Amino acid sequence: MNETIKCPKCDTPRNSAIKICLKCKHDFGDIKGTPTKTPKKVQIDNTSNMKVVIDDINMSFESMVIFMVKWVFASIPAIIIITLIIWGIFAMILIPMGFMDMFING
């Protein structure tokens, strides 16, 4: 069971399952810290700029091929929508200028 303990560096309460202090970034490793009588809920400061860096993606070749095929199929509706928007913009520009009359009347 996880207990609430204090960071030995900045005395911020934290859950014992968290291995890095969210405030001072102290790495606890296997250190348990000092038990406190704080409530079980620990508030996390969401206003800080936490960055996620992905170093490597370990995927099999089959998984990568399946991912790429799904990605291609998922992009088809976006391509259709963008094409319709571009056609609409050209139609709004060309119809008032009379360029579409030569295609309609011959």
Secondary structure as the mmCIF struct_conf table of DSSP 4:
data_model
#
loop_
_struct_conf.conf_type_id
_struct_conf.id
_struct_conf.beg_label_comp_id
_struct_conf.beg_label_asym_id
_struct_conf.beg_label_seq_id
_struct_conf.end_label_comp_id
_struct_conf.end_label_asym_id
_struct_conf.end_label_seq_id
STRN STRN1 THR A 4 LYS A 6
TURN_TY1_P TURN_TY1_P1 PRO A 8 CYS A 10
STRN STRN2 PRO A 13 ASN A 15
TURN_TY1_P TURN_TY1_P2 SER A 16 ALA A 17
STRN STRN3 ILE A 20 ILE A 20
TURN_TY1_P TURN_TY1_P3 LEU A 22 CYS A 24
STRN STRN4 ASP A 27 ASP A 27
TURN_TY1_P TURN_TY1_P4 GLY A 29 ASP A 30
STRN STRN5 THR A 34 PRO A 35
BEND BEND1 LYS A 40 LYS A 40
TURN_TY1_P TURN_TY1_P5 ASN A 46 THR A 47
BEND BEND2 SER A 48 SER A 48
HELX_RH_AL_P HELX_RH_AL_P1 PHE A 61 MET A 97
TURN_TY1_P TURN_TY1_P6 GLY A 98 MET A 100
HELX_RH_AL_P HELX_RH_AL_P2 ASP A 101 ASN A 105
#
